[in-house]
């Protein structure tokens, strides 16, 4: 049990992560320094203005020289911050590139394993066997189609006709000859015609 709790957990923080963190901390310190200098420059400008107003031109000039030096420091600080931020971006992008390369490596290893399992020769063999199977089936179809004679074809058509006739039931046709006249026609023929009476 002591081993389980005594074992050190492996940290997920890489050296690159530590470097990025340190660079960001340095950048933040420089930004704080810039803020402090900017406020100081504003105060010193106001103080130089006050000194000039009081007629202390030399002190005001000295204070403005100091202010100018601090402004140059501020510009250098801007450059340093810019360099730090570029360094952070470069490291973070390099980390992304490393992940892409790792992904490509895993993909290549996977493809190699698949190629080992199924080589070009194996694919060609499968394709040949498939083609042979198709050709064999085609030959069987040709043999079956060619084995029927003209008599067989005629017998098949007759059987087809017989099956079709089984479905239709027609009434029986009378064999006796039909009479030329029917009793109804005779009655109409023998009926007396009405006579017309002449008007007097």
N, CA, C and O of each residue as an XYZ file, in Angstrom:
800
protein
N       0.820     -1.199      0.000
C       0.000      0.000      0.000
C       0.858      1.254      0.000
O       0.507      2.270     -0.600
N       1.972      1.163      0.675
C       2.894      2.298      0.734
C       3.414      2.670     -0.637
O       3.670      3.840     -0.922
N       3.570      1.647     -1.499
C       4.058      1.898     -2.866
C       3.082      2.741     -3.669
O       3.483      3.620     -4.431
N       1.782      2.463     -3.488
C       0.763      3.167     -4.267
C       0.788      4.659     -3.945
O       0.766      5.499     -4.845
N       0.833      4.981     -2.635
C       0.799      6.390     -2.242
C       2.164      7.048     -2.357
O       2.258      8.268     -2.497
N       3.226      6.244     -2.297
C       4.585      6.782     -2.358
C       5.048      7.080     -3.767
O       6.014      7.818     -3.961
N       4.365      6.508     -4.764
C       4.780      6.684     -6.158
C       4.539      8.121     -6.605
O       3.491      8.699     -6.319
N       5.504      8.689     -7.300
C       5.375     10.065     -7.782
C       4.504     10.074     -9.028
O       4.653      9.245     -9.926
N       3.589     11.039     -9.053
C       2.758     11.193    -10.253
C       3.535     11.975    -11.293
O       4.182     12.979    -10.994
N       3.454     11.491    -12.518
C       4.180     12.152    -13.608
C       3.475     13.456    -13.981
O       2.272     13.467    -14.241
N       4.221     14.535    -14.006
C       3.654     15.848    -14.291
C       3.387     15.996    -15.787
O       4.152     15.524    -16.629
N       2.286     16.661    -16.084
C       1.955     16.909    -17.491
C       2.606     18.196    -17.990
O       2.580     18.487    -19.186
N       3.190     18.966    -17.071
C       3.832     20.230    -17.438
C       5.182     19.932    -18.076
O       6.044     19.295    -17.470
N       5.353     20.401    -19.307
C       6.599     20.160    -20.034
C       7.578     21.309    -19.789
O       7.231     22.331    -19.198
N       8.811     21.112    -20.262
C       9.829     22.171    -20.162
C       9.401     23.395    -20.969
O       9.658     24.532    -20.573
N       8.748     23.152    -22.099
C       8.269     24.257    -22.932
C       7.208     25.078    -22.195
O       7.183     26.306    -22.282
N       6.320     24.365    -21.455
C       5.282     25.057    -20.681
C       5.918     25.941    -19.613
O       5.477     27.068    -19.387
N       6.954     25.425    -18.958
C       7.655     26.205    -17.924
C       8.314     27.437    -18.541
O       8.269     28.527    -17.970
N       8.926     27.255    -19.711
C       9.598     28.370    -20.390
C       8.577     29.442    -20.773
O       8.834     30.632    -20.596
N       7.428     29.030    -21.294
C       6.374     29.973    -21.684
C       5.877     30.737    -20.462
O       5.668     31.948    -20.522
N       5.690     30.025    -19.357
C       5.231     30.662    -18.115
C       6.233     31.713    -17.646
O       5.843     32.823    -17.285
N       7.515     31.371    -17.648
C       8.548     32.318    -17.214
C       8.590     33.550    -18.124
O       8.716     34.676    -17.644
N       8.487     33.334    -19.416
C       8.499     34.457    -20.364
C       7.296     35.379    -20.139
O       7.425     36.602    -20.203
N       6.136     34.791    -19.878
C       4.936     35.593    -19.624
C       5.063     36.377    -18.319
O       4.611     37.518    -18.221
N       5.682     35.754    -17.323
C       5.903     36.460    -16.052
C       6.840     37.652    -16.255
O       6.604     38.735    -15.719
N       7.912     37.441    -17.039
C       8.852     38.534    -17.330
C       8.151     39.660    -18.080
O       8.362     40.839    -17.797
N       7.311     39.276    -19.041
C       6.555     40.277    -19.813
C       5.653     41.100    -18.890
O       5.574     42.322    -19.016
N       4.973     40.418    -17.961
C       4.076     41.114    -17.028
C       4.845     42.064    -16.121
O       4.368     43.159    -15.821
N       6.047     41.649    -15.677
C       6.884     42.528    -14.828
C       7.305     43.776    -15.596
O       7.300     44.883    -15.058
N       7.671     43.581    -16.868
C       8.060     44.724    -17.695
C       6.886     45.683    -17.910
O       7.061     46.901    -17.921
N       5.685     45.116    -18.080
C       4.506     45.963    -18.259
C       4.214     46.771    -16.992
O       3.820     47.935    -17.064
N       4.412     46.139    -15.833
C       4.237     46.856    -14.557
C       5.276     47.982    -14.438
O       4.968     49.090    -13.997
N       6.502     47.669    -14.839
C       7.586     48.665    -14.809
C       7.245     49.830    -15.735
O       7.452     50.991    -15.382
N       6.720     49.515    -16.925
C       6.315     50.548    -17.883
C       5.248     51.463    -17.292
O       5.303     52.684    -17.436
N       4.282     50.847    -16.627
C       3.184     51.607    -16.022
C       3.735     52.575    -14.968
O       3.334     53.736    -14.890
N       4.659     52.062    -14.170
C       5.277     52.866    -13.099
C       6.047     54.056    -13.703
O       5.923     55.186    -13.232
N       6.846     53.783    -14.757
C       7.641     54.829    -15.416
C       6.728     55.878    -16.056
O       7.001     57.076    -15.977
N       5.638     55.421    -16.691
C       4.705     56.339    -17.352
C       4.097     57.316    -16.341
O       4.011     58.518    -16.591
N       3.679     56.769    -15.193
C       3.121     57.636    -14.140
C       4.181     58.620    -13.633
O       3.895     59.792    -13.387
N       5.410     58.116    -13.482
C       6.520     58.964    -13.001
C       6.819     60.079    -14.001
O       7.077     61.215    -13.604
N       6.785     59.761    -15.294
C       7.035     60.768    -16.333
C       5.979     61.873    -16.290
O       6.297     63.052    -16.442
N       4.727     61.482    -16.083
C       3.651     62.470    -15.989
C       3.867     63.409    -14.799
O       3.659     64.617    -14.903
N       4.295     62.826    -13.652
C       4.547     63.633    -12.451
C       5.715     64.593    -12.672
O       5.656     65.764    -12.298
N       6.795     64.062    -13.298
C       7.994     64.885    -13.520
C       7.724     66.026    -14.504
O       8.283     67.114    -14.366
N       6.870     65.776    -15.493
C       6.522     66.840    -16.438
C       5.759     67.956    -15.721
O       6.003     69.142    -15.942
N       4.833     67.544    -14.860
C       4.081     68.526    -14.075
C       5.016     69.320    -13.152
O       4.866     70.529    -12.976
N       5.984     68.600    -12.569
C       6.949     69.238    -11.655
C       7.838     70.217    -12.419
O       8.117     71.306    -11.918
N       8.294     69.849    -13.635
C       9.124     70.736    -14.466
C       8.336     71.990    -14.834
O       8.890     73.088    -14.871
N       7.080     71.828    -15.099
C       6.198     72.940    -15.432
C       6.102     73.912    -14.242
O       6.134     75.134    -14.388
N       5.982     73.288    -13.047
C       5.881     74.075    -11.819
C       7.190     74.839    -11.554
O       7.179     76.003    -11.154
N       8.332     74.139    -11.793
C       9.653     74.763    -11.581
C       9.858     75.953    -12.534
O      10.380     76.991    -12.128
N       9.451     75.801    -13.781
C       9.553     76.888    -14.755
C       8.692     78.082    -14.322
O       9.083     79.243    -14.443
N       7.526     77.746    -13.821
C       6.603     78.780    -13.343
C       7.210     79.561    -12.164
O       6.982     80.759    -11.998
N       7.993     78.828    -11.354
C       8.644     79.442    -10.181
C       9.984     80.081    -10.544
O      10.658     80.630     -9.672
N      10.384     80.018    -11.832
C      11.625     80.644    -12.276
C      12.860     79.797    -12.070
O      13.974     80.309    -12.183
N      12.704     78.519    -11.771
C      13.851     77.614    -11.556
C      14.089     76.814    -12.847
O      13.809     75.618    -12.927
N      14.613     77.521    -13.843
C      14.793     76.961    -15.181
C      15.803     75.822    -15.197
O      15.566     74.819    -15.870
N      16.919     75.936    -14.486
C      17.983     74.910    -14.477
C      17.470     73.600    -13.877
O      17.747     72.519    -14.397
N      16.716     73.708    -12.768
C      16.168     72.499    -12.131
C      15.154     71.832    -13.064
O      15.088     70.609    -13.183
N      14.366     72.693    -13.722
C      13.370     72.167    -14.668
C      14.075     71.456    -15.811
O      13.626     70.396    -16.246
N      15.186     72.029    -16.312
C      15.957     71.432    -17.415
C      16.547     70.088    -16.990
O      16.522     69.129    -17.762
N      17.068     70.014    -15.785
C      17.647     68.771    -15.246
C      16.569     67.687    -15.134
O      16.792     66.522    -15.462
N      15.417     68.104    -14.667
C      14.299     67.168    -14.511
C      13.832     66.643    -15.886
O      13.487     65.469    -16.020
N      13.827     67.514    -16.890
C      13.431     67.096    -18.240
C      14.467     66.160    -18.867
O      14.116     65.272    -19.644
N      15.771     66.366    -18.519
C      16.824     65.439    -18.988
C      16.575     64.042    -18.427
O      16.681     63.038    -19.132
N      16.240     64.008    -17.130
C      15.943     62.726    -16.464
C      14.719     62.065    -17.120
O      14.678     60.857    -17.353
N      13.726     62.922    -17.403
C      12.497     62.438    -18.039
C      12.812     61.836    -19.413
O      12.288     60.784    -19.778
N      13.680     62.528    -20.168
C      14.066     62.040    -21.504
C      14.749     60.691    -21.421
O      14.478     59.813    -22.240
N      15.629     60.505    -20.451
C      16.337     59.233    -20.254
C      15.329     58.119    -19.941
O      15.438     57.006    -20.456
N      14.351     58.437    -19.092
C      13.339     57.439    -18.723
C      12.447     57.083    -19.928
O      12.008     55.939    -20.047
N      12.181     58.031    -20.801
C      11.402     57.762    -22.013
C      12.156     56.789    -22.934
O      11.551     55.913    -23.552
N      13.478     56.958    -23.015
C      14.307     56.030    -23.800
C      14.247     54.617    -23.196
O      14.187     53.617    -23.912
N      14.267     54.568    -21.844
C      14.129     53.271    -21.170
C      12.773     52.635    -21.504
O      12.662     51.426    -21.708
N      11.765     53.483    -21.552
C      10.409     53.009    -21.866
C      10.360     52.387    -23.271
O       9.722     51.356    -23.482
N      11.042     53.032    -24.223
C      11.113     52.494    -25.588
C      11.821     51.141    -25.611
O      11.388     50.209    -26.289
N      12.932     51.051    -24.849
C      13.661     49.766    -24.766
C      12.774     48.692    -24.150
O      12.799     47.532    -24.563
N      11.995     49.097    -23.163
C      11.075     48.143    -22.509
C      10.045     47.630    -23.508
O       9.701     46.448    -23.506
N       9.550     48.538    -24.372
C       8.592     48.131    -25.425
C       9.200     47.050    -26.318
O       8.548     46.057    -26.642
N      10.464     47.261    -26.711
C      11.165     46.289    -27.558
C      11.326     44.947    -26.855
O      11.160     43.886    -27.458
N      11.658     45.019    -25.549
C      11.848     43.778    -24.782
C      10.532     43.012    -24.648
O      10.500     41.786    -24.762
N       9.446     43.750    -24.403
C       8.119     43.109    -24.300
C       7.765     42.454    -25.634
O       7.275     41.325    -25.677
N       8.022     43.183    -26.717
C       7.743     42.651    -28.056
C       8.538     41.369    -28.308
O       8.008     40.401    -28.852
N       9.824     41.370    -27.907
C      10.678     40.175    -28.068
C      10.165     39.002    -27.245
O      10.137     37.862    -27.711
N       9.759     39.301    -26.006
C       9.228     38.237    -25.128
C       7.954     37.629    -25.721
O       7.784     36.409    -25.735
N       7.066     38.493    -26.208
C       5.798     37.996    -26.775
C       6.048     37.162    -28.034
O       5.380     36.154    -28.264
N       7.013     37.592    -28.840
C       7.362     36.820    -30.049
C       7.932     35.454    -29.656
O       7.626     34.437    -30.279
N       8.767     35.452    -28.613
C       9.349     34.197    -28.132
C       8.259     33.239    -27.643
O       8.295     32.041    -27.926
N       7.288     33.788    -26.902
C       6.162     32.973    -26.404
C       5.394     32.378    -27.588
O       5.081     31.187    -27.596
N       5.092     33.219    -28.594
C       4.366     32.739    -29.777
C       5.149     31.658    -30.509
O       4.578     30.663    -30.956
N       6.473     31.858    -30.631
C       7.322     30.866    -31.319
C       7.300     29.523    -30.595
O       7.202     28.465    -31.218
N       7.394     29.587    -29.264
C       7.394     28.329    -28.480
C       6.043     27.639    -28.601
O       5.978     26.427    -28.806
N       4.957     28.412    -28.472
C       3.618     27.815    -28.554
C       3.375     27.217    -29.938
O       2.771     26.152    -30.062
N       3.849     27.906    -30.980
C       3.685     27.370    -32.337
C       4.537     26.113    -32.530
O       4.121     25.161    -33.190
N       5.736     26.127    -31.942
C       6.616     24.939    -32.026
C       5.950     23.737    -31.353
O       6.079     22.605    -31.819
N       5.229     23.997    -30.241
C       4.510     22.910    -29.554
C       3.414     22.336    -30.455
O       3.207     21.124    -30.510
N       2.716     23.234    -31.160
C       1.671     22.775    -32.094
C       2.309     21.935    -33.203
O       1.797     20.877    -33.567
N       3.442     22.427    -33.737
C       4.147     21.684    -34.793
C       4.579     20.307    -34.306
O       4.493     19.323    -35.041
N       5.053     20.246    -33.042
C       5.467     18.949    -32.483
C       4.290     17.980    -32.430
O       4.438     16.795    -32.731
N       3.110     18.495    -32.043
C       1.918     17.637    -31.977
C       1.534     17.148    -33.372
O       1.141     15.996    -33.552
N       1.653     18.045    -34.360
C       1.348     17.657    -35.753
C       2.315     16.567    -36.205
O       1.904     15.581    -36.818
N       3.615     16.748    -35.897
C       4.637     15.764    -36.285
C       4.381     14.425    -35.596
O       4.523     13.365    -36.206
N       3.997     14.487    -34.301
C       3.674     13.243    -33.574
C       2.492     12.537    -34.235
O       2.490     11.317    -34.397
N       1.469     13.343    -34.619
C       0.294     12.767    -35.305
C       0.678     12.122    -36.623
O       0.200     11.036    -36.951
N       1.548     12.792    -37.387
C       2.011     12.239    -38.666
C       2.799     10.948    -38.452
O       2.670      9.991    -39.215
N       3.616     10.940    -37.401
C       4.424      9.746    -37.097
C       3.518      8.563    -36.774
O       3.729      7.455    -37.266
N       2.497      8.813    -35.932
C       1.551      7.748    -35.575
C       0.830      7.249    -36.832
O       0.651      6.047    -37.029
N       0.416      8.214    -37.684
C      -0.266      7.845    -38.934
C       0.622      7.012    -39.845
O       0.164      6.034    -40.436
N       1.902      7.396    -39.963
C       2.851      6.642    -40.801
C       3.068      5.233    -40.269
O       3.109      4.268    -41.031
N       3.208      5.125    -38.921
C       3.386      3.795    -38.305
C       2.184      2.912    -38.588
O       2.320      1.727    -38.892
N       0.991      3.518    -38.482
C      -0.252      2.768    -38.727
C      -0.307      2.291    -40.182
O      -0.666      1.146    -40.455
N       0.052      3.184    -41.109
C       0.056      2.804    -42.535
C       1.060      1.683    -42.809
O       0.771      0.755    -43.564
N       2.256      1.777    -42.182
C       3.279      0.734    -42.372
C       2.757     -0.622    -41.916
O       2.953     -1.631    -42.593
N       2.082     -0.638    -40.753
C       1.537     -1.902    -40.231
C       0.483     -2.456    -41.176
O       0.432     -3.661    -41.426
N      -0.370     -1.559    -41.706
C      -1.405     -2.000    -42.651
C      -0.783     -2.544    -43.927
O      -1.264     -3.525    -44.494
N       0.307     -1.892    -44.382
C       0.988     -2.355    -45.595
C       1.665     -3.704    -45.382
O       1.755     -4.519    -46.299
N       2.148     -3.930    -44.133
C       2.762     -5.233    -43.824
C       1.723     -6.332    -43.887
O       1.995     -7.428    -44.375
N       0.513     -6.033    -43.384
C      -0.563     -7.024    -43.381
C      -1.050     -7.286    -44.809
O      -1.331     -8.425    -45.183
N      -1.144     -6.218    -45.593
C      -1.673     -6.354    -46.955
C      -0.678     -5.742    -47.941
O      -0.701     -4.540    -48.206
N       0.181     -6.583    -48.467
C       1.202     -6.125    -49.405
C       0.608     -5.969    -50.809
O      -0.526     -6.372    -51.064
N       1.386     -5.383    -51.701
C       0.945     -5.195    -53.093
C       0.692     -6.555    -53.741
O      -0.269     -6.730    -54.489
N       1.586     -7.528    -53.436
C       1.434     -8.880    -54.000
C       0.115     -9.499    -53.555
O      -0.567    -10.161    -54.337
N      -0.243     -9.272    -52.262
C      -1.488     -9.828    -51.722
C      -2.692     -9.209    -52.427
O      -3.637     -9.916    -52.776
N      -2.663     -7.895    -52.639
C      -3.764     -7.195    -53.320
C      -3.889     -7.710    -54.756
O      -4.993     -7.965    -55.237
N      -2.738     -7.862    -55.440
C      -2.754     -8.364    -56.821
C      -3.323     -9.778    -56.883
O      -4.082    -10.107    -57.795
N      -2.950    -10.626    -55.894
C      -3.450    -12.004    -55.844
C      -4.976    -12.014    -55.669
O      -5.679    -12.767    -56.343
N      -5.480    -11.169    -54.757
C      -6.931    -11.095    -54.507
C      -7.653    -10.623    -55.768
O      -8.698    -11.165    -56.129
N      -7.090     -9.606    -56.438
C      -7.707     -9.084    -57.659
C      -7.732    -10.146    -58.756
O      -8.718    -10.269    -59.484
N      -6.626    -10.926    -58.875
C      -6.568    -12.001    -59.876
C      -7.613    -13.068    -59.587
O      -8.290    -13.547    -60.496
N      -7.742    -13.442    -58.303
C      -8.715    -14.468    -57.910
C     -10.135    -13.989    -58.195
O     -10.980    -14.761    -58.649
N     -10.390    -12.705    -57.924
C     -11.717    -12.137    -58.187
C     -12.022    -12.188    -59.675
O     -13.126    -12.558    -60.074
N     -11.047    -11.817    -60.497
C     -11.214    -11.831    -61.955
C     -11.458    -13.254    -62.455
O     -12.291    -13.481    -63.332
N     -10.715    -14.213    -61.881
C     -10.891    -15.620    -62.265
C     -12.299    -16.095    -61.922
O     -12.930    -16.815    -62.696
N     -12.785    -15.676    -60.738
C     -14.131    -16.061    -60.300
C     -15.188    -15.509    -61.230
O     -16.149    -16.199    -61.569
N     -15.009    -14.248    -61.648
C     -15.961    -13.613    -62.573
C     -15.953    -14.335    -63.920
O     -17.007    -14.594    -64.502
N     -14.759    -14.656    -64.408
C     -14.595    -15.343    -65.698
C     -15.227    -16.732    -65.653
O     -15.887    -17.149    -66.604
N     -15.020    -17.449    -64.539
C     -15.575    -18.799    -64.353
C     -17.102    -18.749    -64.375
O     -17.747    -19.583    -65.011
N     -17.675    -17.768    -63.679
C     -19.132    -17.621    -63.634
C     -19.681    -17.301    -65.017
O     -20.736    -17.808    -65.399
N     -18.970    -16.459    -65.773
C     -19.390    -16.098    -67.126
C     -19.425    -17.337    -68.023
O     -20.339    -17.501    -68.831
N     -18.411    -18.215    -67.871
C     -18.358    -19.445    -68.663
C     -19.529    -20.358    -68.335
O     -20.123    -20.973    -69.220
N     -19.852    -20.439    -67.037
C     -20.993    -21.272    -66.613
C     -22.280    -20.748    -67.241
O     -23.097    -21.514    -67.751
N     -22.446    -19.393    -67.194
C     -23.652    -18.778    -67.777
C     -23.746    -19.080    -69.273
O     -24.824    -19.375    -69.789
N     -22.599    -19.003    -69.966
C     -22.585    -19.279    -71.415
C     -22.959    -20.731    -71.703
O     -23.706    -21.007    -72.642
N     -22.445    -21.655    -70.902
C     -22.738    -23.089    -71.086
C     -24.223    -23.347    -70.891
O     -24.851    -24.052    -71.680
N     -24.783    -22.762    -69.818
C     -26.207    -22.953    -69.541
C     -27.066    -22.355    -70.651
O     -28.059    -22.956    -71.062
N     -26.691    -21.191    -71.127
C     -27.464    -20.528    -72.189
C     -27.331    -21.297    -73.503
O     -28.298    -21.380    -74.260
N     -26.157    -21.860    -73.791
C     -25.898    -22.552    -75.061
C     -26.408    -23.976    -75.081
O     -26.484    -24.559    -76.162
N     -26.763    -24.577    -73.951
C     -27.175    -25.987    -73.917
C     -28.621    -26.186    -74.351
O     -29.027    -27.330    -74.552
N     -29.407    -25.150    -74.502
C     -30.809    -25.277    -74.918
C     -30.890    -25.304    -76.446
O     -30.328    -24.447    -77.127
N     -31.612    -26.320    -76.975
C     -31.788    -26.435    -78.428
C     -33.030    -25.650    -78.846
O     -33.742    -25.101    -78.006
N     -33.284    -25.605    -80.178
C     -34.465    -24.912    -80.710
C     -35.745    -25.597    -80.227
O     -36.754    -24.942    -79.967
N     -35.687    -26.932    -80.113
C     -36.858    -27.694    -79.632
C     -37.159    -27.334    -78.188
O     -38.319    -27.183    -77.803
N     -36.080    -27.196    -77.373
C     -36.263    -26.822    -75.960
C     -36.921    -25.449    -75.862
O     -37.826    -25.241    -75.054
N     -36.457    -24.518    -76.692
C     -37.006    -23.156    -76.691
C     -38.498    -23.191    -77.034
O     -39.297    -22.484    -76.422
N     -38.881    -24.053    -78.057
C     -40.280    -24.162    -78.479
C     -41.137    -24.772    -77.380
O     -42.265    -24.336    -77.149
N     -40.593    -25.790    -76.699
C     -41.325    -26.441    -75.608
C     -41.547    -25.454    -74.458
O     -42.602    -25.455    -73.825
N     -40.540    -24.612    -74.196
C     -40.654    -23.611    -73.119
C     -41.754    -22.618    -73.461
O     -42.549    -22.247    -72.597
N     -41.804    -22.175    -74.748
C     -42.836    -21.218    -75.174
C     -44.233    -21.830    -75.071
O     -45.177    -21.154    -74.662
N     -44.370    -23.116    -75.442
C     -45.666    -23.805    -75.361
C     -46.126    -23.914    -73.911
O     -47.296    -23.701    -73.595
N     -45.174    -24.251    -73.033
C     -45.524    -24.377    -71.609
C     -45.946    -23.022    -71.048
O     -46.872    -22.931    -70.242
N     -45.254    -21.972    -71.486
C     -45.582    -20.621    -71.049
C     -46.991    -20.245    -71.498
O     -47.749    -19.635    -70.744
N     -47.337    -20.616    -72.738
C     -48.671    -20.347    -73.288
C     -49.729    -21.118    -72.513
O     -50.803    -20.591    -72.224
N     -49.421    -22.373    -72.175
C     -50.360    -23.214    -71.429
C     -50.622    -22.632    -70.040
O     -51.759    -22.616    -69.567
N     -49.569    -22.160    -69.400
C     -49.723    -21.563    -68.063
C     -50.592    -20.315    -68.156
O     -51.432    -20.072    -67.289
N     -50.391    -19.523    -69.211
C     -51.177    -18.295    -69.405
C     -52.642    -18.639    -69.619
O     -53.517    -17.944    -69.103
N     -52.934    -19.725    -70.390
C     -54.316    -20.130    -70.682
C     -55.021    -20.663    -69.451
O     -56.241    -20.545    -69.340
N     -54.273    -21.252    -68.519
C     -54.879    -21.814    -67.304
C     -55.566    -20.729    -66.493
O     -56.566    -20.997    -65.827
N     -55.053    -19.523    -66.537
C     -55.594    -18.430    -65.719
C     -56.932    -17.917    -66.255
O     -57.735    -17.388    -65.487
N     -57.195    -18.068    -67.596
C     -58.425    -17.531    -68.196
C     -59.422    -18.683    -68.410
O     -59.094    -19.663    -69.078
N     -60.659    -18.568    -67.836
C     -61.704    -19.590    -68.006
C     -62.757    -19.049    -68.968
O     -63.453    -18.081    -68.662
N     -62.866    -19.674    -70.113
C     -63.852    -19.242    -71.113
C     -65.052    -20.191    -71.077
O     -64.898    -21.365    -70.741
N     -66.269    -19.686    -71.426
C     -67.454    -20.586    -71.460
C     -67.333    -21.551    -72.645
O     -66.630    -21.290    -73.621
N     -68.044    -22.673    -72.519
C     -68.000    -23.663    -73.596
C     -68.766    -23.157    -74.816
O     -69.817    -22.527    -74.699
N     -68.215    -23.449    -75.971
C     -68.852    -23.026    -77.224
C     -69.868    -24.102    -77.630
O     -69.537    -25.288    -77.634
N     -71.142    -23.689    -77.983
C     -72.136    -24.713    -78.387
C     -71.759    -25.355    -79.733
O     -71.243    -24.700    -80.639
N     -72.031    -26.625    -79.817
C     -71.671    -27.360    -81.034
C     -72.820    -27.368    -82.054
O     -72.557    -27.569    -83.239
N     -74.142    -27.148    -81.626
C     -75.308    -27.140    -82.521
C     -75.348    -25.832    -83.302
O     -74.859    -24.796    -82.852
N     -75.958    -25.915    -84.509
C     -76.109    -24.717    -85.354
C     -77.210    -23.841    -84.783
O     -78.202    -24.354    -84.266
N     -77.053    -22.566    -84.865
C     -78.048    -21.632    -84.341
C     -79.174    -21.453    -85.345
O     -78.913    -21.458    -86.548
N     -80.462    -21.289    -84.884
C     -81.578    -21.052    -85.834
C     -81.423    -19.681    -86.462
O     -80.823    -18.762    -85.903
N     -82.017    -19.589    -87.699
C     -81.878    -18.334    -88.423
C     -82.745    -17.254    -87.815
O     -82.345    -16.090    -87.803
N     -83.967    -17.611    -87.287
C     -84.853    -16.631    -86.659
C     -85.185    -17.086    -85.261
O     -85.182    -18.275    -84.942
N     -85.470    -16.104    -84.442
C     -85.835    -16.404    -83.047
C     -87.336    -16.249    -82.906
O     -87.940    -15.596    -83.757
N     -87.988    -16.812    -81.875
C     -89.448    -16.671    -81.692
C     -89.867    -15.209    -81.594
O     -90.960    -14.871    -82.048
N     -89.065    -14.343    -81.034
C     -89.423    -12.927    -80.888
C     -89.527    -12.276    -82.271
O     -90.452    -11.515    -82.554
N     -88.538    -12.606    -83.127
C     -88.547    -12.030    -84.477
C     -89.770    -12.509    -85.258
O     -90.332    -11.737    -86.034
N     -90.209    -13.789    -85.071
C     -91.379    -14.349    -85.763
C     -92.636    -13.614    -85.343
O     -93.494    -13.322    -86.176
N     -92.753    -13.312    -84.053
C     -93.962    -12.643    -83.520
C     -94.093    -11.258    -84.115
O     -95.201    -10.838    -84.448
N     -93.020    -10.554    -84.254
C     -93.034     -9.195    -84.814
C     -93.394     -9.264    -86.300
O     -94.070     -8.376    -86.820
N     -92.951    -10.294    -86.964
C     -93.162    -10.461    -88.398
C     -94.639    -10.739    -88.700
O     -95.171    -10.208    -89.675
N     -95.319    -11.573    -87.871
C     -96.699    -11.989    -88.086
C     -97.735    -11.021    -87.528
O     -98.926    -11.256    -87.731
N     -97.367     -9.979    -86.859
C     -98.285     -9.033    -86.223
C     -98.985     -8.228    -87.317
O     -98.325     -7.732    -88.230
N    -100.389     -8.082    -87.236
C    -101.118     -7.335    -88.282
C    -100.754     -5.857    -88.245
O    -100.543     -5.286    -87.176
N    -100.682     -5.236    -89.438
C    -100.339     -3.821    -89.552
C    -101.601     -2.994    -89.391
O    -102.640     -3.413    -89.902
N    -101.588     -1.858    -88.725
C    -102.799     -1.022    -88.574
C    -103.167     -0.394    -89.930
O    -102.311      0.013    -90.716
N    -104.523     -0.340    -90.164
C    -104.997      0.227    -91.451
C    -105.407      1.681    -91.249
O    -105.915      2.057    -90.193
N    -105.183      2.473    -92.258
C    -105.508      3.888    -92.198
C    -106.957      4.090    -92.672
O    -107.346      3.521    -93.691
N    -107.752      4.878    -91.962
C    -109.143      5.158    -92.346
C    -109.181      6.504    -93.039
O    -108.661      7.494    -92.526
N    -109.806      6.535    -94.224
C    -109.861      7.774    -94.995
C    -110.909      8.697    -94.418
O    -111.961      8.230    -93.982
N    -110.659      9.974    -94.403
C    -111.601     10.962    -93.853
C    -112.677     11.228    -94.898
O    -112.369     11.353    -96.083
N    -113.996     11.321    -94.454
C    -115.103     11.571    -95.357
C    -115.367     13.055    -95.508
O    -116.276     13.449    -96.240
